[in-house]
Amino acid sequence: MNDRPYSSQHCSVQCCAMCGRRFGLVRYYRWRTALCSKKCVVRFKERQEADHNWLRAIANG
């Protein structure tokens, strides 16, 4: 499993950005990022929210 959701350099067109698996018949997109399943969409959304919360905590000191 790939723990880095934003870096899929080795197979950016053929693999999911979240987990690195190949796509099936359906691709899901979130912020122009191709994902392989609804599970990966949820994980991507949670990761984005965690990043935003972390940035807000840093900004507020």
CHARMM internal coordinates of N, CA and C (Angstrom, degrees):
IC EDIT
DIST 1 N 1 CA 1.4365
DIST 1 CA 1 C 1.5201
ANGL 1 N 1 CA 1 C 108.74
DIST 1 C 2 N 1.3056
ANGL 1 CA 1 C 2 N 116.02
DIHE 1 N 1 CA 1 C 2 N 142.00
DIST 2 N 2 CA 1.4481
ANGL 1 C 2 N 2 CA 121.94
DIHE 1 CA 1 C 2 N 2 CA -179.38
DIST 2 CA 2 C 1.5248
ANGL 2 N 2 CA 2 C 109.25
DIHE 1 C 2 N 2 CA 2 C -92.65
DIST 2 C 3 N 1.3225
ANGL 2 CA 2 C 3 N 118.29
DIHE 2 N 2 CA 2 C 3 N 121.91
DIST 3 N 3 CA 1.4543
ANGL 2 C 3 N 3 CA 122.01
DIHE 2 CA 2 C 3 N 3 CA -179.34
DIST 3 CA 3 C 1.5244
ANGL 3 N 3 CA 3 C 112.51
DIHE 2 C 3 N 3 CA 3 C -87.86
DIST 3 C 4 N 1.3166
ANGL 3 CA 3 C 4 N 117.41
DIHE 3 N 3 CA 3 C 4 N -5.55
DIST 4 N 4 CA 1.4524
ANGL 3 C 4 N 4 CA 121.34
DIHE 3 CA 3 C 4 N 4 CA -179.63
DIST 4 CA 4 C 1.5274
ANGL 4 N 4 CA 4 C 108.88
DIHE 3 C 4 N 4 CA 4 C -108.07
DIST 4 C 5 N 1.3554
ANGL 4 CA 4 C 5 N 117.70
DIHE 4 N 4 CA 4 C 5 N 99.10
DIST 5 N 5 CA 1.4562
ANGL 4 C 5 N 5 CA 119.69
DIHE 4 CA 4 C 5 N 5 CA -172.51
DIST 5 CA 5 C 1.5147
ANGL 5 N 5 CA 5 C 114.25
DIHE 4 C 5 N 5 CA 5 C -70.57
DIST 5 C 6 N 1.3172
ANGL 5 CA 5 C 6 N 118.94
DIHE 5 N 5 CA 5 C 6 N -23.40
DIST 6 N 6 CA 1.4484
ANGL 5 C 6 N 6 CA 120.35
DIHE 5 CA 5 C 6 N 6 CA -174.08
DIST 6 CA 6 C 1.5182
ANGL 6 N 6 CA 6 C 112.83
DIHE 5 C 6 N 6 CA 6 C -95.36
DIST 6 C 7 N 1.3133
ANGL 6 CA 6 C 7 N 118.78
DIHE 6 N 6 CA 6 C 7 N -4.38
DIST 7 N 7 CA 1.4529
ANGL 6 C 7 N 7 CA 119.55
DIHE 6 CA 6 C 7 N 7 CA -177.73
DIST 7 CA 7 C 1.5201
ANGL 7 N 7 CA 7 C 110.76
DIHE 6 C 7 N 7 CA 7 C -119.86
DIST 7 C 8 N 1.2935
ANGL 7 CA 7 C 8 N 114.63
DIHE 7 N 7 CA 7 C 8 N 101.87
DIST 8 N 8 CA 1.4565
ANGL 7 C 8 N 8 CA 120.13
DIHE 7 CA 7 C 8 N 8 CA 174.84
DIST 8 CA 8 C 1.5199
ANGL 8 N 8 CA 8 C 107.26
DIHE 7 C 8 N 8 CA 8 C -128.63
DIST 8 C 9 N 1.3071
ANGL 8 CA 8 C 9 N 116.14
DIHE 8 N 8 CA 8 C 9 N 63.21
DIST 9 N 9 CA 1.4542
ANGL 8 C 9 N 9 CA 121.60
DIHE 8 CA 8 C 9 N 9 CA -173.04
DIST 9 CA 9 C 1.5114
ANGL 9 N 9 CA 9 C 113.04
DIHE 8 C 9 N 9 CA 9 C -72.83
DIST 9 C 10 N 1.3203
ANGL 9 CA 9 C 10 N 118.28
DIHE 9 N 9 CA 9 C 10 N -32.76
DIST 10 N 10 CA 1.4571
ANGL 9 C 10 N 10 CA 119.99
DIHE 9 CA 9 C 10 N 10 CA -173.47
DIST 10 CA 10 C 1.5194
ANGL 10 N 10 CA 10 C 113.07
DIHE 9 C 10 N 10 CA 10 C -75.51
DIST 10 C 11 N 1.3234
ANGL 10 CA 10 C 11 N 119.08
DIHE 10 N 10 CA 10 C 11 N -25.81
DIST 11 N 11 CA 1.4634
ANGL 10 C 11 N 11 CA 120.81
DIHE 10 CA 10 C 11 N 11 CA 179.80
DIST 11 CA 11 C 1.5184
ANGL 11 N 11 CA 11 C 110.05
DIHE 10 C 11 N 11 CA 11 C -148.39
DIST 11 C 12 N 1.3094
ANGL 11 CA 11 C 12 N 117.92
DIHE 11 N 11 CA 11 C 12 N 59.00
DIST 12 N 12 CA 1.4551
ANGL 11 C 12 N 12 CA 121.71
DIHE 11 CA 11 C 12 N 12 CA -172.37
DIST 12 CA 12 C 1.5170
ANGL 12 N 12 CA 12 C 113.37
DIHE 11 C 12 N 12 CA 12 C -64.27
DIST 12 C 13 N 1.3141
ANGL 12 CA 12 C 13 N 118.85
DIHE 12 N 12 CA 12 C 13 N -30.84
DIST 13 N 13 CA 1.4576
ANGL 12 C 13 N 13 CA 120.90
DIHE 12 CA 12 C 13 N 13 CA -177.51
DIST 13 CA 13 C 1.5231
ANGL 13 N 13 CA 13 C 111.41
DIHE 12 C 13 N 13 CA 13 C -93.04
DIST 13 C 14 N 1.3017
ANGL 13 CA 13 C 14 N 118.44
DIHE 13 N 13 CA 13 C 14 N -28.16
DIST 14 N 14 CA 1.4533
ANGL 13 C 14 N 14 CA 121.87
DIHE 13 CA 13 C 14 N 14 CA -171.43
DIST 14 CA 14 C 1.5168
ANGL 14 N 14 CA 14 C 114.16
DIHE 13 C 14 N 14 CA 14 C -101.89
DIST 14 C 15 N 1.3322
ANGL 14 CA 14 C 15 N 118.69
DIHE 14 N 14 CA 14 C 15 N -9.40
DIST 15 N 15 CA 1.4626
ANGL 14 C 15 N 15 CA 121.10
DIHE 14 CA 14 C 15 N 15 CA -174.12
DIST 15 CA 15 C 1.5289
ANGL 15 N 15 CA 15 C 110.94
DIHE 14 C 15 N 15 CA 15 C -130.30
DIST 15 C 16 N 1.3121
ANGL 15 CA 15 C 16 N 114.51
DIHE 15 N 15 CA 15 C 16 N 155.95
DIST 16 N 16 CA 1.4570
ANGL 15 C 16 N 16 CA 122.56
DIHE 15 CA 15 C 16 N 16 CA 177.33
DIST 16 CA 16 C 1.5316
ANGL 16 N 16 CA 16 C 109.60
DIHE 15 C 16 N 16 CA 16 C -66.13
DIST 16 C 17 N 1.3214
ANGL 16 CA 16 C 17 N 116.15
DIHE 16 N 16 CA 16 C 17 N 139.23
DIST 17 N 17 CA 1.4608
ANGL 16 C 17 N 17 CA 120.79
DIHE 16 CA 16 C 17 N 17 CA 179.82
DIST 17 CA 17 C 1.5236
ANGL 17 N 17 CA 17 C 112.35
DIHE 16 C 17 N 17 CA 17 C -72.66
DIST 17 C 18 N 1.3260
ANGL 17 CA 17 C 18 N 117.56
DIHE 17 N 17 CA 17 C 18 N -22.73
DIST 18 N 18 CA 1.4600
ANGL 17 C 18 N 18 CA 120.92
DIHE 17 CA 17 C 18 N 18 CA -176.18
DIST 18 CA 18 C 1.5232
ANGL 18 N 18 CA 18 C 112.07
DIHE 17 C 18 N 18 CA 18 C -89.65
DIST 18 C 19 N 1.3213
ANGL 18 CA 18 C 19 N 117.49
DIHE 18 N 18 CA 18 C 19 N -48.59
DIST 19 N 19 CA 1.4600
ANGL 18 C 19 N 19 CA 119.55
DIHE 18 CA 18 C 19 N 19 CA -172.93
DIST 19 CA 19 C 1.5253
ANGL 19 N 19 CA 19 C 113.57
DIHE 18 C 19 N 19 CA 19 C -113.96
DIST 19 C 20 N 1.3283
ANGL 19 CA 19 C 20 N 117.65
DIHE 19 N 19 CA 19 C 20 N -13.98
DIST 20 N 20 CA 1.4565
ANGL 19 C 20 N 20 CA 120.41
DIHE 19 CA 19 C 20 N 20 CA 177.58
DIST 20 CA 20 C 1.5165
ANGL 20 N 20 CA 20 C 114.87
DIHE 19 C 20 N 20 CA 20 C 85.02
DIST 20 C 21 N 1.3361
ANGL 20 CA 20 C 21 N 117.79
DIHE 20 N 20 CA 20 C 21 N 3.19
DIST 21 N 21 CA 1.4649
ANGL 20 C 21 N 21 CA 120.06
DIHE 20 CA 20 C 21 N 21 CA 178.70
DIST 21 CA 21 C 1.5184
ANGL 21 N 21 CA 21 C 110.08
DIHE 20 C 21 N 21 CA 21 C -78.21
DIST 21 C 22 N 1.3300
ANGL 21 CA 21 C 22 N 115.74
DIHE 21 N 21 CA 21 C 22 N 160.19
DIST 22 N 22 CA 1.4611
ANGL 21 C 22 N 22 CA 120.90
DIHE 21 CA 21 C 22 N 22 CA 176.65
DIST 22 CA 22 C 1.5231
ANGL 22 N 22 CA 22 C 109.68
DIHE 21 C 22 N 22 CA 22 C -73.48
DIST 22 C 23 N 1.3199
ANGL 22 CA 22 C 23 N 116.10
DIHE 22 N 22 CA 22 C 23 N 155.74
DIST 23 N 23 CA 1.4475
ANGL 22 C 23 N 23 CA 121.65
DIHE 22 CA 22 C 23 N 23 CA -179.79
DIST 23 CA 23 C 1.5189
ANGL 23 N 23 CA 23 C 111.02
DIHE 22 C 23 N 23 CA 23 C -78.83
DIST 23 C 24 N 1.3220
ANGL 23 CA 23 C 24 N 115.33
DIHE 23 N 23 CA 23 C 24 N 151.20
DIST 24 N 24 CA 1.4559
ANGL 23 C 24 N 24 CA 122.04
DIHE 23 CA 23 C 24 N 24 CA 173.02
DIST 24 CA 24 C 1.5208
ANGL 24 N 24 CA 24 C 108.55
DIHE 23 C 24 N 24 CA 24 C -95.84
DIST 24 C 25 N 1.3102
ANGL 24 CA 24 C 25 N 116.53
DIHE 24 N 24 CA 24 C 25 N -142.41
DIST 25 N 25 CA 1.4575
ANGL 24 C 25 N 25 CA 120.89
DIHE 24 CA 24 C 25 N 25 CA 179.78
DIST 25 CA 25 C 1.5216
ANGL 25 N 25 CA 25 C 112.51
DIHE 24 C 25 N 25 CA 25 C -76.48
DIST 25 C 26 N 1.3299
ANGL 25 CA 25 C 26 N 116.81
DIHE 25 N 25 CA 25 C 26 N -23.95
DIST 26 N 26 CA 1.4656
ANGL 25 C 26 N 26 CA 120.94
DIHE 25 CA 25 C 26 N 26 CA -175.89
DIST 26 CA 26 C 1.5203
ANGL 26 N 26 CA 26 C 109.26
DIHE 25 C 26 N 26 CA 26 C -119.18
DIST 26 C 27 N 1.3354
ANGL 26 CA 26 C 27 N 115.50
DIHE 26 N 26 CA 26 C 27 N 137.90
DIST 27 N 27 CA 1.4612
ANGL 26 C 27 N 27 CA 121.63
DIHE 26 CA 26 C 27 N 27 CA 171.98
DIST 27 CA 27 C 1.5131
ANGL 27 N 27 CA 27 C 108.19
DIHE 26 C 27 N 27 CA 27 C -116.98
DIST 27 C 28 N 1.2972
ANGL 27 CA 27 C 28 N 116.15
DIHE 27 N 27 CA 27 C 28 N 139.07
DIST 28 N 28 CA 1.4497
ANGL 27 C 28 N 28 CA 122.14
DIHE 27 CA 27 C 28 N 28 CA 175.90
DIST 28 CA 28 C 1.5207
ANGL 28 N 28 CA 28 C 107.31
DIHE 27 C 28 N 28 CA 28 C -107.06
DIST 28 C 29 N 1.3243
ANGL 28 CA 28 C 29 N 116.61
DIHE 28 N 28 CA 28 C 29 N 145.30
DIST 29 N 29 CA 1.4543
ANGL 28 C 29 N 29 CA 120.15
DIHE 28 CA 28 C 29 N 29 CA -178.59
DIST 29 CA 29 C 1.5139
ANGL 29 N 29 CA 29 C 110.08
DIHE 28 C 29 N 29 CA 29 C -123.95
DIST 29 C 30 N 1.3101
ANGL 29 CA 29 C 30 N 114.83
DIHE 29 N 29 CA 29 C 30 N 139.56
DIST 30 N 30 CA 1.4650
ANGL 29 C 30 N 30 CA 122.04
DIHE 29 CA 29 C 30 N 30 CA 174.67
DIST 30 CA 30 C 1.5184
ANGL 30 N 30 CA 30 C 106.49
DIHE 29 C 30 N 30 CA 30 C -140.99
DIST 30 C 31 N 1.3170
ANGL 30 CA 30 C 31 N 117.07
DIHE 30 N 30 CA 30 C 31 N 117.20
DIST 31 N 31 CA 1.4597
ANGL 30 C 31 N 31 CA 122.48
DIHE 30 CA 30 C 31 N 31 CA -178.32
DIST 31 CA 31 C 1.5252
ANGL 31 N 31 CA 31 C 111.59
DIHE 30 C 31 N 31 CA 31 C 52.99
DIST 31 C 32 N 1.3194
ANGL 31 CA 31 C 32 N 115.95
DIHE 31 N 31 CA 31 C 32 N 47.63
DIST 32 N 32 CA 1.4725
ANGL 31 C 32 N 32 CA 123.96
DIHE 31 CA 31 C 32 N 32 CA 178.95
DIST 32 CA 32 C 1.5213
ANGL 32 N 32 CA 32 C 113.05
DIHE 31 C 32 N 32 CA 32 C 61.58
DIST 32 C 33 N 1.2904
ANGL 32 CA 32 C 33 N 116.65
DIHE 32 N 32 CA 32 C 33 N 24.14
DIST 33 N 33 CA 1.4585
ANGL 32 C 33 N 33 CA 122.31
DIHE 32 CA 32 C 33 N 33 CA 178.36
DIST 33 CA 33 C 1.5139
ANGL 33 N 33 CA 33 C 108.62
DIHE 32 C 33 N 33 CA 33 C -112.15
DIST 33 C 34 N 1.3217
ANGL 33 CA 33 C 34 N 117.44
DIHE 33 N 33 CA 33 C 34 N 122.86
DIST 34 N 34 CA 1.4577
ANGL 33 C 34 N 34 CA 121.49
DIHE 33 CA 33 C 34 N 34 CA -178.41
DIST 34 CA 34 C 1.5231
ANGL 34 N 34 CA 34 C 110.14
DIHE 33 C 34 N 34 CA 34 C -79.58
DIST 34 C 35 N 1.3363
ANGL 34 CA 34 C 35 N 114.91
DIHE 34 N 34 CA 34 C 35 N 130.10
DIST 35 N 35 CA 1.4630
ANGL 34 C 35 N 35 CA 121.85
DIHE 34 CA 34 C 35 N 35 CA -179.13
DIST 35 CA 35 C 1.5217
ANGL 35 N 35 CA 35 C 108.75
DIHE 34 C 35 N 35 CA 35 C -128.62
DIST 35 C 36 N 1.3417
ANGL 35 CA 35 C 36 N 116.39
DIHE 35 N 35 CA 35 C 36 N 153.15
DIST 36 N 36 CA 1.4650
ANGL 35 C 36 N 36 CA 120.22
DIHE 35 CA 35 C 36 N 36 CA -171.80
DIST 36 CA 36 C 1.5203
ANGL 36 N 36 CA 36 C 114.36
DIHE 35 C 36 N 36 CA 36 C -90.45
DIST 36 C 37 N 1.3292
ANGL 36 CA 36 C 37 N 119.14
DIHE 36 N 36 CA 36 C 37 N -22.27
DIST 37 N 37 CA 1.4634
ANGL 36 C 37 N 37 CA 120.09
DIHE 36 CA 36 C 37 N 37 CA -175.58
DIST 37 CA 37 C 1.5259
ANGL 37 N 37 CA 37 C 110.17
DIHE 36 C 37 N 37 CA 37 C -151.40
DIST 37 C 38 N 1.3302
ANGL 37 CA 37 C 38 N 115.27
DIHE 37 N 37 CA 37 C 38 N 167.34
DIST 38 N 38 CA 1.4581
ANGL 37 C 38 N 38 CA 120.07
DIHE 37 CA 37 C 38 N 38 CA 177.27
DIST 38 CA 38 C 1.5202
ANGL 38 N 38 CA 38 C 110.82
DIHE 37 C 38 N 38 CA 38 C -65.18
DIST 38 C 39 N 1.3245
ANGL 38 CA 38 C 39 N 116.64
DIHE 38 N 38 CA 38 C 39 N -30.75
DIST 39 N 39 CA 1.4609
ANGL 38 C 39 N 39 CA 121.06
DIHE 38 CA 38 C 39 N 39 CA 176.94
DIST 39 CA 39 C 1.5296
ANGL 39 N 39 CA 39 C 110.51
DIHE 38 C 39 N 39 CA 39 C -61.67
DIST 39 C 40 N 1.3167
ANGL 39 CA 39 C 40 N 116.63
DIHE 39 N 39 CA 39 C 40 N -42.26
DIST 40 N 40 CA 1.4659
ANGL 39 C 40 N 40 CA 120.49
DIHE 39 CA 39 C 40 N 40 CA 178.24
DIST 40 CA 40 C 1.5269
ANGL 40 N 40 CA 40 C 110.93
DIHE 39 C 40 N 40 CA 40 C -69.29
DIST 40 C 41 N 1.3324
ANGL 40 CA 40 C 41 N 118.30
DIHE 40 N 40 CA 40 C 41 N -32.76
DIST 41 N 41 CA 1.4588
ANGL 40 C 41 N 41 CA 121.60
DIHE 40 CA 40 C 41 N 41 CA 176.41
DIST 41 CA 41 C 1.5239
ANGL 41 N 41 CA 41 C 109.77
DIHE 40 C 41 N 41 CA 41 C -62.88
DIST 41 C 42 N 1.3322
ANGL 41 CA 41 C 42 N 116.63
DIHE 41 N 41 CA 41 C 42 N -45.36
DIST 42 N 42 CA 1.4673
ANGL 41 C 42 N 42 CA 121.07
DIHE 41 CA 41 C 42 N 42 CA 179.51
DIST 42 CA 42 C 1.5231
ANGL 42 N 42 CA 42 C 110.01
DIHE 41 C 42 N 42 CA 42 C -63.88
DIST 42 C 43 N 1.3215
ANGL 42 CA 42 C 43 N 117.20
DIHE 42 N 42 CA 42 C 43 N -44.09
DIST 43 N 43 CA 1.4703
ANGL 42 C 43 N 43 CA 120.10
DIHE 42 CA 42 C 43 N 43 CA 179.74
DIST 43 CA 43 C 1.5206
ANGL 43 N 43 CA 43 C 111.39
DIHE 42 C 43 N 43 CA 43 C -63.96
DIST 43 C 44 N 1.3362
ANGL 43 CA 43 C 44 N 117.16
DIHE 43 N 43 CA 43 C 44 N -38.60
DIST 44 N 44 CA 1.4615
ANGL 43 C 44 N 44 CA 121.76
DIHE 43 CA 43 C 44 N 44 CA 178.60
DIST 44 CA 44 C 1.5261
ANGL 44 N 44 CA 44 C 110.33
DIHE 43 C 44 N 44 CA 44 C -64.29
DIST 44 C 45 N 1.3417
ANGL 44 CA 44 C 45 N 116.54
DIHE 44 N 44 CA 44 C 45 N -43.43
DIST 45 N 45 CA 1.4569
ANGL 44 C 45 N 45 CA 121.23
DIHE 44 CA 44 C 45 N 45 CA 178.97
DIST 45 CA 45 C 1.5256
ANGL 45 N 45 CA 45 C 110.97
DIHE 44 C 45 N 45 CA 45 C -63.56
DIST 45 C 46 N 1.3390
ANGL 45 CA 45 C 46 N 117.20
DIHE 45 N 45 CA 45 C 46 N -43.51
DIST 46 N 46 CA 1.4593
ANGL 45 C 46 N 46 CA 120.97
DIHE 45 CA 45 C 46 N 46 CA 178.47
DIST 46 CA 46 C 1.5217
ANGL 46 N 46 CA 46 C 111.32
DIHE 45 C 46 N 46 CA 46 C -62.64
DIST 46 C 47 N 1.3231
ANGL 46 CA 46 C 47 N 116.71
DIHE 46 N 46 CA 46 C 47 N -39.58
DIST 47 N 47 CA 1.4646
ANGL 46 C 47 N 47 CA 120.49
DIHE 46 CA 46 C 47 N 47 CA 178.93
DIST 47 CA 47 C 1.5170
ANGL 47 N 47 CA 47 C 111.02
DIHE 46 C 47 N 47 CA 47 C -65.41
DIST 47 C 48 N 1.3406
ANGL 47 CA 47 C 48 N 116.93
DIHE 47 N 47 CA 47 C 48 N -40.69
DIST 48 N 48 CA 1.4588
ANGL 47 C 48 N 48 CA 120.19
DIHE 47 CA 47 C 48 N 48 CA 177.54
DIST 48 CA 48 C 1.5227
ANGL 48 N 48 CA 48 C 111.34
DIHE 47 C 48 N 48 CA 48 C -62.84
DIST 48 C 49 N 1.3319
ANGL 48 CA 48 C 49 N 116.81
DIHE 48 N 48 CA 48 C 49 N -44.15
DIST 49 N 49 CA 1.4705
ANGL 48 C 49 N 49 CA 120.51
DIHE 48 CA 48 C 49 N 49 CA 179.19
DIST 49 CA 49 C 1.5222
ANGL 49 N 49 CA 49 C 111.14
DIHE 48 C 49 N 49 CA 49 C -63.50
DIST 49 C 50 N 1.3149
ANGL 49 CA 49 C 50 N 117.25
DIHE 49 N 49 CA 49 C 50 N -39.39
DIST 50 N 50 CA 1.4660
ANGL 49 C 50 N 50 CA 120.58
DIHE 49 CA 49 C 50 N 50 CA 177.88
DIST 50 CA 50 C 1.5246
ANGL 50 N 50 CA 50 C 110.58
DIHE 49 C 50 N 50 CA 50 C -64.35
DIST 50 C 51 N 1.3283
ANGL 50 CA 50 C 51 N 117.04
DIHE 50 N 50 CA 50 C 51 N -39.86
DIST 51 N 51 CA 1.4658
ANGL 50 C 51 N 51 CA 120.32
DIHE 50 CA 50 C 51 N 51 CA 177.54
DIST 51 CA 51 C 1.5233
ANGL 51 N 51 CA 51 C 111.14
DIHE 50 C 51 N 51 CA 51 C -63.66
DIST 51 C 52 N 1.3385
ANGL 51 CA 51 C 52 N 116.83
DIHE 51 N 51 CA 51 C 52 N -42.91
DIST 52 N 52 CA 1.4599
ANGL 51 C 52 N 52 CA 120.23
DIHE 51 CA 51 C 52 N 52 CA 179.31
DIST 52 CA 52 C 1.5281
ANGL 52 N 52 CA 52 C 111.09
DIHE 51 C 52 N 52 CA 52 C -64.75
DIST 52 C 53 N 1.3182
ANGL 52 CA 52 C 53 N 116.77
DIHE 52 N 52 CA 52 C 53 N -41.75
DIST 53 N 53 CA 1.4721
ANGL 52 C 53 N 53 CA 120.15
DIHE 52 CA 52 C 53 N 53 CA 178.54
DIST 53 CA 53 C 1.5187
ANGL 53 N 53 CA 53 C 111.06
DIHE 52 C 53 N 53 CA 53 C -63.69
DIST 53 C 54 N 1.3135
ANGL 53 CA 53 C 54 N 116.68
DIHE 53 N 53 CA 53 C 54 N -39.30
DIST 54 N 54 CA 1.4585
ANGL 53 C 54 N 54 CA 120.88
DIHE 53 CA 53 C 54 N 54 CA 179.01
DIST 54 CA 54 C 1.5278
ANGL 54 N 54 CA 54 C 110.57
DIHE 53 C 54 N 54 CA 54 C -64.37
DIST 54 C 55 N 1.3380
ANGL 54 CA 54 C 55 N 115.99
DIHE 54 N 54 CA 54 C 55 N -43.46
DIST 55 N 55 CA 1.4636
ANGL 54 C 55 N 55 CA 119.65
DIHE 54 CA 54 C 55 N 55 CA 179.00
DIST 55 CA 55 C 1.5253
ANGL 55 N 55 CA 55 C 111.50
DIHE 54 C 55 N 55 CA 55 C -64.51
DIST 55 C 56 N 1.3240
ANGL 55 CA 55 C 56 N 116.86
DIHE 55 N 55 CA 55 C 56 N -39.57
DIST 56 N 56 CA 1.4643
ANGL 55 C 56 N 56 CA 120.00
DIHE 55 CA 55 C 56 N 56 CA 177.51
DIST 56 CA 56 C 1.5298
ANGL 56 N 56 CA 56 C 111.40
DIHE 55 C 56 N 56 CA 56 C -63.64
DIST 56 C 57 N 1.3279
ANGL 56 CA 56 C 57 N 116.84
DIHE 56 N 56 CA 56 C 57 N -39.37
DIST 57 N 57 CA 1.4615
ANGL 56 C 57 N 57 CA 120.88
DIHE 56 CA 56 C 57 N 57 CA 179.25
DIST 57 CA 57 C 1.5297
ANGL 57 N 57 CA 57 C 110.79
DIHE 56 C 57 N 57 CA 57 C -65.42
DIST 57 C 58 N 1.3190
ANGL 57 CA 57 C 58 N 116.50
DIHE 57 N 57 CA 57 C 58 N -38.93
DIST 58 N 58 CA 1.4651
ANGL 57 C 58 N 58 CA 120.52
DIHE 57 CA 57 C 58 N 58 CA 178.41
DIST 58 CA 58 C 1.5304
ANGL 58 N 58 CA 58 C 110.22
DIHE 57 C 58 N 58 CA 58 C -67.57
DIST 58 C 59 N 1.3285
ANGL 58 CA 58 C 59 N 117.00
DIHE 58 N 58 CA 58 C 59 N -41.88
DIST 59 N 59 CA 1.4633
ANGL 58 C 59 N 59 CA 121.12
DIHE 58 CA 58 C 59 N 59 CA -178.40
DIST 59 CA 59 C 1.5325
ANGL 59 N 59 CA 59 C 111.62
DIHE 58 C 59 N 59 CA 59 C -67.00
DIST 59 C 60 N 1.3294
ANGL 59 CA 59 C 60 N 116.28
DIHE 59 N 59 CA 59 C 60 N -34.93
DIST 60 N 60 CA 1.4696
ANGL 59 C 60 N 60 CA 119.11
DIHE 59 CA 59 C 60 N 60 CA -178.59
DIST 60 CA 60 C 1.5283
ANGL 60 N 60 CA 60 C 112.60
DIHE 59 C 60 N 60 CA 60 C -80.85
DIST 60 C 61 N 1.3090
ANGL 60 CA 60 C 61 N 116.14
DIHE 60 N 60 CA 60 C 61 N -14.16
DIST 61 N 61 CA 1.4547
ANGL 60 C 61 N 61 CA 120.40
DIHE 60 CA 60 C 61 N 61 CA 175.89
DIST 61 CA 61 C 1.4549
ANGL 61 N 61 CA 61 C 112.23
DIHE 60 C 61 N 61 CA 61 C 82.74
END
COOR INIT
IC SEED 1 N 1 CA 1 C
IC BUILD
